[in-house]
C-alpha cells in the first residue's frame, strides 16, 4: 500500500500540517522532503534507509558526497531538497544568534557553531567575531585541513579580527573523529592566538571543540 492510500492523518505531509513537526519521526520528516519513494518502497521506508546508511542527520543532509545520498532513487532533485533543508536550518540559527543582544556564554554559540562544523569530514578552524558588547559581527571559516588537522596561522587570525573590527573572538574547530577532547596542539595554538591578539586589543572569550556530542568549551576547562 502506497502512502497515498493511508488514512489521511497518518500520511507524513498531512500529519505535519495537522499536528506539527514534533509529531513526525526523523524518517517521516525526510519523507516530506523527498516527496516520493520508489516502486516497492515508500518515502518513509526510503527515509529510514537513508538514516540507517548515513548514520546521523547532520552527516546525511550536509555532505553532498555522502554515500547515503547516492542510494538508488536519490536523484539530484531529492538530494538538493535534503541539502537545502539543512542550509535553511543553519541560516535560521545564524539569524537567531545575530539577534541576541550579547554573547559570551558557551551555550549561546555552541548550537550554531556545531551546526556549522560538526558534519564536516575534514577539520575546519573558524572564528566568531564580536564587538565590544559581545554582539555578533560575523562568522568565518579561516582554515581547512584533512581528517588529521588544520594548520592555523596566527597572522591570518589577527588580520581577520582587524578586518571585522572585532573587540572579542570565539574560536571553534571540529574533530571529525567525533572526540571533542582538546588536544595538546589545540591548547598550544589557543595560547599562541590569545597572546597574538592581546597585542591588538582583541580578547579571546573561548575556543569550542566540536565533536559528536556537546561542544567542549576550553574556557570552561580553564584553558583560556
N, C-alpha and C positions, 0 to 999 in steps of 0.2 A: 504494500500500500504506500503510495506516494504521500508526501506531506500535504498536498492539496486535498487529499481525501480524509485527512484527520479532522476531528472536531475543531471547529474554528478557533476556540480559545486555547487549544493545545499546539497550534501552529506557532512557530517562533515569532514571526512578524506580528501576528495578531495578539499574541501573549504580551509582547513588548509594549504595544500601544495601549493595551487594556490594563496591564499590571505594572509596567515599568521595567527598566533594565534589570533590577535586582531579582526579578522573578525568573530570569533566564540563566541557564548554566553557561560556562565558557563556550562549550560546543554549540549551544543554541545561538549565542551572540555571533559566533563565527558564521553559522548558517545564514543568519540575516545578511551578513556582509557578502557571502558567496552568492546568494540569490537562488542558486540551483545546485543540484548534485549531479550524479552520473547515472546512467542506466544501471539499475540494480543497487544503487547506493544513494540515499537521500542526502540532503545538505548537512543534516545533523551528524549522520554517520561519517561523512567526509570531514566535518569539523573535528570529530573525535579522533579520526585517523591523523589529521594534521597535528593535533595536540600530542598524540602518542609519539609521533615521529619527531616533532620539533622540540619537545621536552618542556619548554616554558613559553608563555605567551610572548614575552619580550623577544626571545630567540626566534620564535615562529614568525612574528609580524614585522620585525625591524630589519632583518637581513635578507635582501632580495636573492642572495645566493644560497640561502638556507635550503638544505635538501628537501625539507618538508614542502616547501612552496614549489618544488618541481615534481610533485606527485602527479600521476596521470589525472587529467581533468582540471588541474590548476593552471589555467592559461594566463596570458598577460592581463586580461581584464580582471579576473579574480585576484591575481597576485597584486595588481595595482590597488584594488579596493582595500585589501588587507594592510598593505604598507601605508596607504593614505590614512587609514584609521589610527594607526599609532602616531603618525606625524601630527594629526589633529589633536590627539591627546597631549603630545609634547607641547604644542603651541598653547594649548589651554593652560597647562601647568606654568609655562613661561609667563603668560598674562597674569595668572594669579600671583606669581612670585613678584612680578614688577609692580603690582597694585598694592603690595604690602608696604606700610609706611616705613618700617625699619626692618633690618635683617641682621642676624648675628648668632642666633641660636642654631645649632647644627640641624635641629628638626625642621627649621624654616626652609632650609635649602636642600636637605637630603633627598626628598622625594623628587624634586626637579632634576638634580644632578644625577640621581640614579636612572631616571628615565632617559637622560641624555647619553649615559655611558655604559650602563650595565650590560646591554645586549651585544656590545661590540666584541668581535673575535680577536681584536688586537688592542694593545694598550694605548690609551689616549690621556694626555695631560691637558686639563683646561683650567681656566680662571673665571671666577665670578667677580666682576669689578663693581665696587660700591663707592658711593660718595661719602662725605664726612658724617652723614646721618644714617649710614648703612642702608641707603636705598639703592636698589639695583640699577646699575648703568648698562651692563651688558654681560653676556657670557660668551667666551671664545675658546675654541679648541686651538691650542698652540702647538702641540707636538703629537705625532702619531708614531707608533712603533709596531713591533711584532708581538706575538703572544708572550715573548720573554721580557719586554720592556720598551720604554720610550726614552730617548735621550732628551733631557731638559736643559736648556741653556739659559742661565740667569740673565744674561744681557737682553735676550728676547723678551723675557718676562718683564723686566724693568721697562723696556721700550713700550710694551703693550699697556702697562699701567699708566705711563705718561701719555700715551695716545688717547686713552679713555679718560684722562684726568681723574684717575681713581685716588681716593684717600685711603681705601682699605681693599683687601682682596681675600677671597676664599679660594684655595686651590682644590682641585679634585682630580683623581685619576682612577681608572678601573683596573682590576686584576682579573683578566679573562679566566684564570683558573677557578674563580669563584671564592677564593680565600681572601678575606679583606684585612688580614693582619698586616700592619705596616712593616715593611722590611727595613733592614739597616740602611739600604740605599734610599728608601723613602724618607727616613729620618734625617739622613745626611743632606739630601737636596733641599729639604724643608728648612733646615738651619741655614744653609747657604743662601737660599732665596730670601729668607727673613732678614739676614744680615745685609744683603744687597739692597733690599727695598727700604730698610731703615735709613739708608744714605739719601734717599729721595723723598722721605717722609710718608711712605705708604706702609700701613700696618697690615700684617698678616693675621687674620682672625682665626683661620682654621685651615686644615688640609684633610679633606674627606677621602677615604679609600673606599671605592665601590666594589663590592663582591657579590656573592649570591644572596646574602641576607641584608640586614640593615647596614647602612653606611657606617664606617668606623671613623669617629672624629679624633684626630690627633690632638686637638686642643683639649678634648675631654680626658685624654690619656696623659695630659701634662707634657706633651711633646712640642708645643709651640713656644 
